[in-house]
Amino acid sequence: MKKSDAQEKTNSNTKIIAIVTATALLVAGAIVAILLIVNQQINNVPGLHIEYNSWNEGGSSAYHQAVFEVKEGQKYSIGEASPRLDFQITEVNERNIKITTPESWDDSNKNTINLKTDKKDFIITKNNKLVLKSPTMDAGTTYILELK
C-alpha cells in the first residue's frame, strides 16, 4: 500500500524536528561543558575570588564572579549598582588577607541581617568563604569572598 502525500510530509516533518531537537541538545550540552571547564579554570586561579548576584530593572538577578590579584594596598570596586563593594587590601600573609571597606557590611553567620552593623574591617582566611551582606531592608546584595 502506498503512503499518501500527507503521511509522507508528516513523516518528513517529524524527522526534521527530531534532527533539530537532537542538534539543539548537542549544542546545549557543549555549551554547558564549556561553561563548566571555564568555571573550573577560574576556580583554580590563585587570588581573591568574589561571587555576587545583581538585580536588573526587570527584577531578575544575574550571577557574577571575578578574581582579583592579592596585592597589599590595592583598592578594588565590584558590583553593578548600589551597594557596590569597595575595598582595600590592607594586609597580606600566607594564611589570610585583611580588607577594609568604606561602608559597613554584615558578616554574621545568621540567616538575618544586622541593620546596625558598623563593621568595616574583615579577615579572609585561605580557602574559607567570607559572606558580606549589605545592611539594608530591601533586596540588598550578598558578596561571597574566598582567598585561593
Secondary structure, 3 states (H helix, E strand, C coil): CCCCHHHHHHHHHHHHHHHHHHHHHHHHHHHHHHHHHHHHHHHCCCCEEEEEEEECCCCCEEEEEEEECCCCCCEEEECCCCCCEEEEEEEECCCEEEEECCCCCECCCCCCCCCCCCCCEEEEEECCEEEEECCCCCCCCEEEEEEC
